[in-house]
Amino acid sequence: MALVARVFGAVLKLSPALNRDVTVHRDVAVAAADGTPLLADLYQARTQDPQPTVLIRSPYGRRGYHGLAARMFAERGYHVLVQSTRGTSGSGGTIDFDAEAGDGRATADWITGQPWSNGELGTFGSSYLSFTQYALASTRPPQLKAMAIAVWGADRRAGYYPGGSFALDRAPISSFVDAVKALRPTGIIGVSAVPKLFTREVITAMAEINERPIIFPYSNPTSRSECSAEEAYRWSDGRAVFASGSPFPPVEIAGRHFVPGQGNNVYIFPAMGMAIYATEATRVTDEMFIEAGQAVADQVPADLLNQGLLYPLQSNILETEIQTAARVAMLVFNSGLARVSRPTDFVSFIREHVYKPEYPAVETVGATKLEPIRTVKPAKSA
C-alpha cells in the first residue's frame, strides 16, 4: 500500500510526503452518543507534536481507496481516522441516515480529546461520504476547519425545479394529471411500485393527447402495478399501446380481443450474452443492443400486433432468444469485433452454443441397500 500511495501521490501531483513511516491502528472503537461502538482505522504520522486530523466516515469499508487516501494524508503530516458508519463493516447498530449527524459529532469530540490531536479537524470523501460531512457540519462543531466534498448534489431540490441543472423552463407542476396535460408526453412508464398511480384521469388525459398513448406500468409484482391491462385499454377506448412488468390476462372490450404482453429484459439480456459468448466479441456496443431490440420486435407476427401484443409470446422464448442472438452475432462480425471464424449460418452457429440439459441414461447394477447411520452415545466414564 505504501508503494501504491507513492505512485498515486505522484500522479495527483501532491506535495512531497513529509514522512512515509505511517502507523495503522485497526478496529479502534469510538462510542456514539447512545453507546453504539463505531469501528475505525487510525492512520498516524510519526510526529512528536499533536497534528490536525482528517475524518473519513464511510459505509463502504475502511480498506481499498479509503485506506489509500488515509495513508497519503498521513504521509503529509495528518492523523487520519477512517470510520465505518453505523451498521457497516463491524460498527454496531443498523444503518440510520438520521444518526449520521450525532455519530459524526461524537467522533469529532472523541478525536479532539485524544493526546495526538491539536484540536483541528478536516473531513474528506465523495458520494455518501459527502453526506456524512454535511451531517457533521450541521452540528456546528468548533473543531471543524475544512471539508473536501465531491460527487454530491448539495441542493437536490434545485435539480428538479427552476434554476436547477435538470429543471424545465416552467413553474413546478403539482400533480401527475397536470404534468401530462402540460408536458404532453407520448408515453408514460411506471417504475414507482406505487399501485394504481396511472388513474383513470391520467390515462384519459394521455388518450386525449395521443391517438395511440403508450402505457407501460412496469412495476412488480402485480399488486404494485401502476394500472391493469383492462384499465389501460378501457380508459383509452382500446387505443393504448400497452406492456407491463407483471402478467395480465387477455381483455375483451367492445368485441375486440387484446393480448397484453410483458416488457421484460428476458428478451434481450440472454440473447446478448449468448451472442457475445459465441462470437467472443471484443466490445459490447450500443448498436448491439439496438439490433437485439429490433430483432425481438421483428418476431411479433401481424395478427398478434393487431391484438396489442408488443413482444413475442414467452411460451416460445428459447427460439426468440436464438433468433435474436443470431442477429446480434451477425452485427458483431460485420463490425469486426468477433474473435472466431465467421459462420455461414448464424442461427445454426448460435444453436451449437446452446446448453442442452440432456444426460445419458444410467443403469444401476448390483446396488446394495444402505442402512441408515445410527448415532451412538458414548458410554459414561466411571
Contacts in CASP RR format, 6 or more apart in sequence:
PFRMAT RR
TARGET T0000
AUTHOR 0000-0000-0000
METHOD contacts of the structure
MODEL  1
MALVARVFGAVLKLSPALNRDVTVHRDVAVAAADGTPLLADLYQARTQDP
QPTVLIRSPYGRRGYHGLAARMFAERGYHVLVQSTRGTSGSGGTIDFDAE
AGDGRATADWITGQPWSNGELGTFGSSYLSFTQYALASTRPPQLKAMAIA
VWGADRRAGYYPGGSFALDRAPISSFVDAVKALRPTGIIGVSAVPKLFTR
EVITAMAEINERPIIFPYSNPTSRSECSAEEAYRWSDGRAVFASGSPFPP
VEIAGRHFVPGQGNNVYIFPAMGMAIYATEATRVTDEMFIEAGQAVADQV
PADLLNQGLLYPLQSNILETEIQTAARVAMLVFNSGLARVSRPTDFVSFI
REHVYKPEYPAVETVGATKLEPIRTVKPAKSA
1 67 0 8 1.000
1 68 0 8 1.000
1 71 0 8 1.000
2 20 0 8 1.000
2 22 0 8 1.000
2 71 0 8 1.000
4 68 0 8 1.000
5 68 0 8 1.000
5 71 0 8 1.000
5 72 0 8 1.000
5 75 0 8 1.000
6 17 0 8 1.000
6 20 0 8 1.000
8 68 0 8 1.000
8 72 0 8 1.000
9 72 0 8 1.000
14 72 0 8 1.000
14 76 0 8 1.000
15 76 0 8 1.000
17 72 0 8 1.000
17 75 0 8 1.000
17 76 0 8 1.000
18 45 0 8 1.000
18 75 0 8 1.000
18 76 0 8 1.000
18 77 0 8 1.000
19 45 0 8 1.000
19 46 0 8 1.000
19 47 0 8 1.000
19 75 0 8 1.000
19 77 0 8 1.000
20 75 0 8 1.000
21 45 0 8 1.000
21 46 0 8 1.000
22 43 0 8 1.000
22 44 0 8 1.000
22 45 0 8 1.000
22 46 0 8 1.000
22 71 0 8 1.000
22 74 0 8 1.000
22 75 0 8 1.000
23 43 0 8 1.000
23 44 0 8 1.000
23 46 0 8 1.000
24 41 0 8 1.000
24 42 0 8 1.000
24 43 0 8 1.000
24 44 0 8 1.000
25 41 0 8 1.000
25 42 0 8 1.000
25 44 0 8 1.000
26 41 0 8 1.000
27 39 0 8 1.000
27 40 0 8 1.000
27 41 0 8 1.000
28 39 0 8 1.000
28 40 0 8 1.000
28 41 0 8 1.000
28 42 0 8 1.000
28 81 0 8 1.000
29 37 0 8 1.000
29 38 0 8 1.000
29 39 0 8 1.000
29 40 0 8 1.000
30 37 0 8 1.000
30 38 0 8 1.000
30 39 0 8 1.000
30 40 0 8 1.000
30 81 0 8 1.000
30 83 0 8 1.000
30 106 0 8 1.000
30 107 0 8 1.000
30 110 0 8 1.000
31 37 0 8 1.000
31 38 0 8 1.000
31 106 0 8 1.000
31 110 0 8 1.000
32 38 0 8 1.000
32 86 0 8 1.000
32 99 0 8 1.000
32 102 0 8 1.000
32 103 0 8 1.000
32 106 0 8 1.000
32 107 0 8 1.000
33 102 0 8 1.000
33 103 0 8 1.000
33 105 0 8 1.000
33 106 0 8 1.000
36 86 0 8 1.000
36 91 0 8 1.000
36 92 0 8 1.000
36 93 0 8 1.000
36 103 0 8 1.000
37 91 0 8 1.000
37 92 0 8 1.000
38 83 0 8 1.000
38 84 0 8 1.000
38 85 0 8 1.000
38 86 0 8 1.000
38 91 0 8 1.000
38 92 0 8 1.000
38 103 0 8 1.000
38 107 0 8 1.000
39 62 0 8 1.000
39 83 0 8 1.000
39 84 0 8 1.000
39 89 0 8 1.000
39 90 0 8 1.000
39 91 0 8 1.000
39 92 0 8 1.000
40 62 0 8 1.000
40 81 0 8 1.000
40 82 0 8 1.000
40 83 0 8 1.000
40 84 0 8 1.000
40 107 0 8 1.000
41 62 0 8 1.000
41 67 0 8 1.000
41 70 0 8 1.000
41 81 0 8 1.000
41 82 0 8 1.000
42 79 0 8 1.000
42 80 0 8 1.000
42 81 0 8 1.000
42 82 0 8 1.000
43 67 0 8 1.000
43 70 0 8 1.000
43 71 0 8 1.000
43 73 0 8 1.000
43 74 0 8 1.000
43 79 0 8 1.000
43 80 0 8 1.000
43 81 0 8 1.000
43 82 0 8 1.000
44 74 0 8 1.000
44 79 0 8 1.000
44 80 0 8 1.000
44 116 0 8 1.000
45 51 0 8 1.000
45 74 0 8 1.000
45 75 0 8 1.000
45 76 0 8 1.000
45 77 0 8 1.000
45 78 0 8 1.000
45 79 0 8 1.000
47 77 0 8 1.000
49 118 0 8 1.000
50 115 0 8 1.000
50 116 0 8 1.000
50 117 0 8 1.000
50 118 0 8 1.000
50 119 0 8 1.000
51 77 0 8 1.000
51 78 0 8 1.000
51 79 0 8 1.000
51 116 0 8 1.000
51 117 0 8 1.000
51 118 0 8 1.000
52 78 0 8 1.000
52 79 0 8 1.000
52 117 0 8 1.000
52 118 0 8 1.000
52 119 0 8 1.000
52 120 0 8 1.000
52 121 0 8 1.000
52 122 0 8 1.000
52 145 0 8 1.000
53 78 0 8 1.000
53 79 0 8 1.000
53 80 0 8 1.000
53 81 0 8 1.000
53 111 0 8 1.000
53 117 0 8 1.000
53 119 0 8 1.000
53 120 0 8 1.000
53 121 0 8 1.000
53 122 0 8 1.000
54 70 0 8 1.000
54 73 0 8 1.000
54 78 0 8 1.000
54 79 0 8 1.000
54 80 0 8 1.000
54 81 0 8 1.000
54 121 0 8 1.000
54 122 0 8 1.000
54 123 0 8 1.000
54 124 0 8 1.000
55 80 0 8 1.000
55 81 0 8 1.000
55 83 0 8 1.000
55 104 0 8 1.000
55 107 0 8 1.000
55 108 0 8 1.000
55 111 0 8 1.000
55 121 0 8 1.000
55 122 0 8 1.000
55 123 0 8 1.000
55 124 0 8 1.000
55 136 0 8 1.000
56 66 0 8 1.000
56 69 0 8 1.000
56 70 0 8 1.000
56 80 0 8 1.000
56 81 0 8 1.000
56 82 0 8 1.000
56 83 0 8 1.000
56 123 0 8 1.000
56 124 0 8 1.000
56 125 0 8 1.000
56 129 0 8 1.000
57 83 0 8 1.000
57 85 0 8 1.000
57 100 0 8 1.000
57 103 0 8 1.000
57 104 0 8 1.000
57 107 0 8 1.000
57 123 0 8 1.000
57 129 0 8 1.000
57 132 0 8 1.000
57 133 0 8 1.000
57 136 0 8 1.000
58 66 0 8 1.000
58 82 0 8 1.000
58 83 0 8 1.000
58 84 0 8 1.000
58 85 0 8 1.000
58 88 0 8 1.000
58 125 0 8 1.000
58 128 0 8 1.000
58 129 0 8 1.000
58 132 0 8 1.000
59 84 0 8 1.000
59 85 0 8 1.000
59 87 0 8 1.000
59 88 0 8 1.000
59 89 0 8 1.000
59 95 0 8 1.000
59 128 0 8 1.000
60 66 0 8 1.000
60 88 0 8 1.000
60 128 0 8 1.000
61 84 0 8 1.000
61 88 0 8 1.000
61 89 0 8 1.000
62 82 0 8 1.000
62 83 0 8 1.000
62 84 0 8 1.000
62 89 0 8 1.000
66 82 0 8 1.000
67 82 0 8 1.000
69 80 0 8 1.000
69 124 0 8 1.000
69 125 0 8 1.000
70 80 0 8 1.000
70 82 0 8 1.000
71 80 0 8 1.000
73 80 0 8 1.000
73 124 0 8 1.000
74 80 0 8 1.000
79 116 0 8 1.000
79 117 0 8 1.000
81 107 0 8 1.000
81 111 0 8 1.000
83 91 0 8 1.000
83 107 0 8 1.000
84 90 0 8 1.000
84 91 0 8 1.000
85 91 0 8 1.000
85 95 0 8 1.000
85 100 0 8 1.000
85 103 0 8 1.000
85 132 0 8 1.000
86 92 0 8 1.000
86 93 0 8 1.000
86 94 0 8 1.000
86 95 0 8 1.000
86 96 0 8 1.000
86 99 0 8 1.000
86 100 0 8 1.000
86 103 0 8 1.000
87 93 0 8 1.000
87 94 0 8 1.000
87 95 0 8 1.000
87 96 0 8 1.000
88 95 0 8 1.000
97 131 0 8 1.000
100 131 0 8 1.000
100 132 0 8 1.000
100 135 0 8 1.000
100 136 0 8 1.000
101 135 0 8 1.000
101 136 0 8 1.000
101 138 0 8 1.000
101 139 0 8 1.000
102 135 0 8 1.000
102 136 0 8 1.000
102 139 0 8 1.000
104 132 0 8 1.000
104 135 0 8 1.000
104 136 0 8 1.000
104 139 0 8 1.000
105 136 0 8 1.000
105 139 0 8 1.000
105 141 0 8 1.000
108 121 0 8 1.000
108 136 0 8 1.000
108 141 0 8 1.000
108 143 0 8 1.000
108 144 0 8 1.000
109 141 0 8 1.000
111 117 0 8 1.000
111 119 0 8 1.000
111 121 0 8 1.000
111 143 0 8 1.000
112 119 0 8 1.000
112 121 0 8 1.000
112 143 0 8 1.000
113 119 0 8 1.000
119 143 0 8 1.000
120 143 0 8 1.000
120 145 0 8 1.000
121 141 0 8 1.000
121 143 0 8 1.000
121 144 0 8 1.000
121 145 0 8 1.000
122 144 0 8 1.000
122 145 0 8 1.000
122 146 0 8 1.000
122 147 0 8 1.000
122 148 0 8 1.000
123 132 0 8 1.000
123 133 0 8 1.000
123 136 0 8 1.000
123 137 0 8 1.000
123 144 0 8 1.000
123 146 0 8 1.000
123 147 0 8 1.000
123 148 0 8 1.000
124 133 0 8 1.000
124 147 0 8 1.000
124 148 0 8 1.000
125 133 0 8 1.000
125 148 0 8 1.000
125 149 0 8 1.000
125 150 0 8 1.000
126 149 0 8 1.000
126 150 0 8 1.000
126 151 0 8 1.000
126 152 0 8 1.000
127 150 0 8 1.000
127 151 0 8 1.000
127 152 0 8 1.000
130 149 0 8 1.000
130 150 0 8 1.000
130 151 0 8 1.000
130 152 0 8 1.000
130 153 0 8 1.000
131 152 0 8 1.000
133 147 0 8 1.000
133 148 0 8 1.000
133 149 0 8 1.000
134 149 0 8 1.000
134 152 0 8 1.000
134 154 0 8 1.000
136 144 0 8 1.000
137 144 0 8 1.000
137 147 0 8 1.000
158 164 0 8 1.000
158 165 0 8 1.000
158 167 0 8 1.000
159 165 0 8 1.000
159 166 0 8 1.000
159 167 0 8 1.000
160 166 0 8 1.000
160 167 0 8 1.000
161 167 0 8 1.000
161 172 0 8 1.000
162 168 0 8 1.000
162 169 0 8 1.000
162 170 0 8 1.000
162 171 0 8 1.000
162 172 0 8 1.000
168 183 0 8 1.000
170 182 0 8 1.000
173 179 0 8 1.000
173 182 0 8 1.000
173 183 0 8 1.000
176 197 0 8 1.000
176 199 0 8 1.000
176 202 0 8 1.000
177 199 0 8 1.000
177 201 0 8 1.000
177 202 0 8 1.000
177 205 0 8 1.000
180 188 0 8 1.000
180 202 0 8 1.000
180 205 0 8 1.000
180 206 0 8 1.000
180 209 0 8 1.000
181 205 0 8 1.000
181 209 0 8 1.000
184 209 0 8 1.000
185 206 0 8 1.000
185 209 0 8 1.000
186 210 0 8 1.000
186 213 0 8 1.000
186 214 0 8 1.000
187 206 0 8 1.000
187 210 0 8 1.000
187 213 0 8 1.000
187 214 0 8 1.000
187 215 0 8 1.000
187 216 0 8 1.000
188 198 0 8 1.000
188 202 0 8 1.000
188 206 0 8 1.000
188 213 0 8 1.000
188 214 0 8 1.000
188 215 0 8 1.000
188 216 0 8 1.000
189 216 0 8 1.000
189 218 0 8 1.000
190 197 0 8 1.000
190 198 0 8 1.000
190 216 0 8 1.000
190 217 0 8 1.000
190 218 0 8 1.000
190 219 0 8 1.000
190 226 0 8 1.000
191 218 0 8 1.000
191 219 0 8 1.000
192 219 0 8 1.000
192 226 0 8 1.000
193 219 0 8 1.000
193 220 0 8 1.000
193 224 0 8 1.000
194 219 0 8 1.000
194 224 0 8 1.000
194 226 0 8 1.000
195 219 0 8 1.000
195 223 0 8 1.000
195 224 0 8 1.000
195 225 0 8 1.000
195 226 0 8 1.000
196 226 0 8 1.000
196 227 0 8 1.000
197 217 0 8 1.000
197 226 0 8 1.000
197 227 0 8 1.000
198 215 0 8 1.000
198 217 0 8 1.000
198 226 0 8 1.000
198 227 0 8 1.000
198 231 0 8 1.000
198 232 0 8 1.000
199 227 0 8 1.000
200 231 0 8 1.000
200 235 0 8 1.000
203 213 0 8 1.000
203 215 0 8 1.000
203 227 0 8 1.000
203 231 0 8 1.000
203 232 0 8 1.000
203 235 0 8 1.000
203 236 0 8 1.000
203 240 0 8 1.000
204 235 0 8 1.000
204 236 0 8 1.000
206 213 0 8 1.000
206 215 0 8 1.000
206 236 0 8 1.000
206 240 0 8 1.000
207 213 0 8 1.000
207 235 0 8 1.000
207 236 0 8 1.000
207 237 0 8 1.000
207 239 0 8 1.000
207 240 0 8 1.000
211 239 0 8 1.000
212 239 0 8 1.000
212 240 0 8 1.000
212 241 0 8 1.000
213 236 0 8 1.000
213 239 0 8 1.000
213 240 0 8 1.000
213 241 0 8 1.000
214 240 0 8 1.000
214 241 0 8 1.000
215 227 0 8 1.000
215 232 0 8 1.000
215 236 0 8 1.000
215 240 0 8 1.000
215 241 0 8 1.000
215 242 0 8 1.000
216 242 0 8 1.000
216 243 0 8 1.000
216 244 0 8 1.000
216 263 0 8 1.000
217 225 0 8 1.000
217 226 0 8 1.000
217 227 0 8 1.000
217 228 0 8 1.000
217 232 0 8 1.000
217 244 0 8 1.000
217 245 0 8 1.000
217 246 0 8 1.000
218 243 0 8 1.000
218 244 0 8 1.000
218 245 0 8 1.000
218 263 0 8 1.000
219 225 0 8 1.000
219 226 0 8 1.000
219 245 0 8 1.000
219 246 0 8 1.000
220 245 0 8 1.000
220 246 0 8 1.000
221 246 0 8 1.000
222 246 0 8 1.000
222 247 0 8 1.000
222 248 0 8 1.000
224 246 0 8 1.000
225 244 0 8 1.000
225 245 0 8 1.000
225 246 0 8 1.000
228 248 0 8 1.000
229 242 0 8 1.000
229 244 0 8 1.000
229 248 0 8 1.000
229 249 0 8 1.000
229 251 0 8 1.000
229 258 0 8 1.000
229 260 0 8 1.000
230 248 0 8 1.000
230 251 0 8 1.000
230 253 0 8 1.000
232 240 0 8 1.000
232 242 0 8 1.000
233 240 0 8 1.000
233 242 0 8 1.000
233 251 0 8 1.000
233 253 0 8 1.000
233 258 0 8 1.000
233 260 0 8 1.000
234 251 0 8 1.000
234 253 0 8 1.000
238 253 0 8 1.000
238 254 0 8 1.000
238 256 0 8 1.000
238 258 0 8 1.000
241 308 0 8 1.000
241 310 0 8 1.000
242 258 0 8 1.000
242 260 0 8 1.000
242 261 0 8 1.000
242 308 0 8 1.000
242 310 0 8 1.000
243 260 0 8 1.000
243 261 0 8 1.000
243 262 0 8 1.000
243 263 0 8 1.000
243 310 0 8 1.000
243 311 0 8 1.000
244 260 0 8 1.000
244 261 0 8 1.000
244 262 0 8 1.000
244 263 0 8 1.000
245 262 0 8 1.000
245 263 0 8 1.000
245 264 0 8 1.000
246 262 0 8 1.000
247 261 0 8 1.000
247 262 0 8 1.000
248 260 0 8 1.000
248 261 0 8 1.000
249 260 0 8 1.000
250 257 0 8 1.000
250 258 0 8 1.000
250 259 0 8 1.000
250 260 0 8 1.000
251 257 0 8 1.000
251 258 0 8 1.000
251 260 0 8 1.000
252 258 0 8 1.000
257 307 0 8 1.000
258 307 0 8 1.000
258 308 0 8 1.000
259 304 0 8 1.000
259 307 0 8 1.000
259 308 0 8 1.000
259 309 0 8 1.000
260 308 0 8 1.000
260 309 0 8 1.000
261 308 0 8 1.000
261 309 0 8 1.000
261 310 0 8 1.000
261 311 0 8 1.000
262 311 0 8 1.000
262 314 0 8 1.000
263 310 0 8 1.000
263 311 0 8 1.000
264 311 0 8 1.000
264 314 0 8 1.000
266 314 0 8 1.000
266 317 0 8 1.000
267 293 0 8 1.000
267 296 0 8 1.000
267 311 0 8 1.000
267 312 0 8 1.000
267 317 0 8 1.000
267 320 0 8 1.000
267 321 0 8 1.000
267 324 0 8 1.000
268 289 0 8 1.000
268 292 0 8 1.000
268 293 0 8 1.000
268 296 0 8 1.000
268 324 0 8 1.000
270 321 0 8 1.000
270 325 0 8 1.000
271 292 0 8 1.000
271 295 0 8 1.000
271 296 0 8 1.000
271 320 0 8 1.000
271 321 0 8 1.000
271 322 0 8 1.000
271 324 0 8 1.000
271 325 0 8 1.000
271 328 0 8 1.000
272 284 0 8 1.000
272 288 0 8 1.000
272 289 0 8 1.000
272 292 0 8 1.000
272 325 0 8 1.000
272 328 0 8 1.000
273 325 0 8 1.000
274 321 0 8 1.000
274 322 0 8 1.000
274 325 0 8 1.000
274 350 0 8 1.000
274 353 0 8 1.000
274 354 0 8 1.000
275 281 0 8 1.000
275 288 0 8 1.000
275 292 0 8 1.000
275 325 0 8 1.000
275 326 0 8 1.000
275 328 0 8 1.000
275 329 0 8 1.000
275 332 0 8 1.000
275 350 0 8 1.000
276 284 0 8 1.000
276 328 0 8 1.000
276 332 0 8 1.000
277 353 0 8 1.000
278 325 0 8 1.000
278 329 0 8 1.000
278 340 0 8 1.000
278 349 0 8 1.000
278 350 0 8 1.000
278 352 0 8 1.000
278 353 0 8 1.000
279 329 0 8 1.000
279 332 0 8 1.000
279 333 0 8 1.000
279 337 0 8 1.000
279 338 0 8 1.000
279 339 0 8 1.000
279 340 0 8 1.000
280 338 0 8 1.000
280 339 0 8 1.000
280 340 0 8 1.000
281 288 0 8 1.000
281 332 0 8 1.000
281 337 0 8 1.000
281 338 0 8 1.000
281 339 0 8 1.000
282 337 0 8 1.000
282 338 0 8 1.000
282 339 0 8 1.000
283 337 0 8 1.000
285 335 0 8 1.000
285 337 0 8 1.000
287 331 0 8 1.000
287 335 0 8 1.000
288 328 0 8 1.000
288 331 0 8 1.000
288 332 0 8 1.000
291 327 0 8 1.000
291 328 0 8 1.000
291 331 0 8 1.000
292 324 0 8 1.000
292 327 0 8 1.000
292 328 0 8 1.000
293 324 0 8 1.000
294 327 0 8 1.000
295 323 0 8 1.000
295 324 0 8 1.000
295 327 0 8 1.000
295 328 0 8 1.000
296 311 0 8 1.000
296 312 0 8 1.000
296 320 0 8 1.000
296 324 0 8 1.000
297 310 0 8 1.000
299 312 0 8 1.000
299 320 0 8 1.000
299 323 0 8 1.000
299 324 0 8 1.000
300 309 0 8 1.000
300 310 0 8 1.000
300 311 0 8 1.000
300 312 0 8 1.000
304 313 0 8 1.000
312 320 0 8 1.000
318 354 0 8 1.000
322 347 0 8 1.000
322 350 0 8 1.000
322 351 0 8 1.000
322 354 0 8 1.000
323 347 0 8 1.000
325 350 0 8 1.000
326 346 0 8 1.000
326 347 0 8 1.000
326 349 0 8 1.000
326 350 0 8 1.000
327 346 0 8 1.000
329 338 0 8 1.000
329 346 0 8 1.000
329 349 0 8 1.000
329 350 0 8 1.000
330 346 0 8 1.000
332 338 0 8 1.000
333 342 0 8 1.000
343 349 0 8 1.000
END
